[in-house]
């Protein structure tokens, strides 16, 4: 199984066993950082209450031995605030708004995966 497939599986169903124990997730524009695999999974579940991902297209993927870098085009709908993408924005300003944004993600995945 490729790292890209494993990462897509993680995005669909976040699980801490896919990530390294010292994993970190960073939103560069907002300086939001979530550290540790368990906290990242909790964060993904919390984000699913705030926004819905309608579509995600991986435009470019570079894989290393246990890491990958993904450039994607992601379409989301804000349901209940801006989440980590737009923290502090009044919900009434963005509720039900659909946006398509480019994302770059670097993920270091557990090497224990088969």
C-alpha positions as CSV (number, residue, x, y, z in Angstrom):
1,X,0.0,0.0,0.0
2,X,1.4,3.4,-0.9
3,X,1.8,6.2,1.6
4,X,-0.7,8.2,-0.4
5,X,-3.3,5.5,0.0
6,X,-2.6,5.3,3.7
7,X,-2.8,9.1,4.1
8,X,-6.1,9.2,2.1
9,X,-7.4,6.5,4.5
10,X,-6.3,8.6,7.5
11,X,-8.2,11.7,6.1
12,X,-11.3,9.6,5.6
13,X,-11.1,7.9,9.1
14,X,-8.5,9.6,11.3
15,X,-6.6,7.1,13.5
16,X,-3.6,7.7,15.7
17,X,-2.0,4.4,14.7
18,X,-1.2,5.9,11.3
19,X,0.8,8.8,12.7
20,X,4.1,8.8,14.5
21,X,3.8,9.5,18.2
22,X,5.5,12.9,17.9
23,X,3.4,14.0,14.9
24,X,2.4,17.7,14.5
25,X,-0.2,19.3,12.3
26,X,0.3,23.0,11.4
27,X,-2.0,25.5,9.8
28,X,0.7,28.0,8.5
29,X,-1.6,31.0,7.7
30,X,-3.1,31.0,11.2
31,X,-0.1,29.7,13.2
32,X,-2.3,26.9,14.7
33,X,-0.3,23.8,15.7
34,X,-1.6,20.5,17.1
35,X,1.0,18.2,18.5
36,X,0.9,14.4,19.2
37,X,-1.0,11.8,17.3
38,X,-4.0,11.5,19.7
39,X,-4.5,15.3,19.8
40,X,-4.4,15.4,16.0
41,X,-7.1,12.8,15.7
42,X,-9.3,14.7,18.2
43,X,-8.7,17.8,16.2
44,X,-9.9,16.2,13.0
45,X,-13.0,14.9,14.7
46,X,-13.7,18.4,16.1
47,X,-13.2,20.0,12.7
48,X,-15.7,17.7,11.2
49,X,-18.4,19.4,13.4
50,X,-17.4,22.8,12.1
51,X,-16.9,22.2,8.4
52,X,-17.5,19.6,5.8
53,X,-15.0,18.6,3.2
54,X,-16.9,18.3,-0.1
55,X,-14.0,17.4,-2.4
56,X,-10.3,17.0,-2.2
57,X,-8.1,16.4,-5.3
58,X,-4.4,15.5,-4.8
59,X,-2.6,17.4,-7.5
60,X,0.9,16.4,-6.6
61,X,2.3,13.8,-4.2
62,X,6.0,13.2,-3.3
63,X,6.7,10.2,-1.2
64,X,9.7,9.4,1.0
65,X,10.5,6.3,3.0
66,X,7.9,7.1,5.7
67,X,6.7,10.6,4.8
68,X,4.9,12.4,2.0
69,X,4.2,15.9,0.9
70,X,0.8,16.5,-0.7
71,X,-0.4,19.4,-2.7
72,X,-4.2,19.4,-3.0
73,X,-7.2,21.4,-4.0
74,X,-9.8,21.2,-1.2
75,X,-13.4,22.3,-1.3
76,X,-15.0,22.8,2.1
77,X,-18.3,24.1,3.5
78,X,-18.3,26.1,6.7
79,X,-21.1,24.8,8.9
80,X,-20.4,26.1,12.4
81,X,-17.6,28.7,12.4
82,X,-14.3,28.8,10.7
83,X,-12.5,26.1,12.6
84,X,-8.7,26.2,12.3
85,X,-8.9,27.7,8.8
86,X,-10.6,31.0,9.9
87,X,-10.4,31.2,13.7
88,X,-12.3,34.0,15.4
89,X,-14.5,34.8,12.4
90,X,-18.1,35.3,13.3
91,X,-20.1,32.2,12.3
92,X,-22.9,34.3,10.6
93,X,-20.3,35.7,8.1
94,X,-19.3,32.3,6.8
95,X,-22.1,29.8,7.6
96,X,-22.9,27.7,4.5
97,X,-20.1,29.3,2.5
98,X,-18.3,27.0,0.1
99,X,-14.6,27.7,-0.6
100,X,-11.9,25.9,-2.6
101,X,-8.4,26.4,-1.3
102,X,-5.0,25.0,-2.1
103,X,-3.4,23.0,0.7
104,X,0.1,21.7,1.2
105,X,0.6,18.9,3.7
106,X,3.7,17.1,4.9
107,X,2.9,13.9,6.8
108,X,5.3,11.6,8.6
109,X,3.5,8.3,8.9
110,X,4.2,5.3,11.2
111,X,6.7,2.9,9.8
112,X,4.9,0.0,11.4
113,X,2.2,-0.1,8.7
114,X,1.9,-3.1,6.4
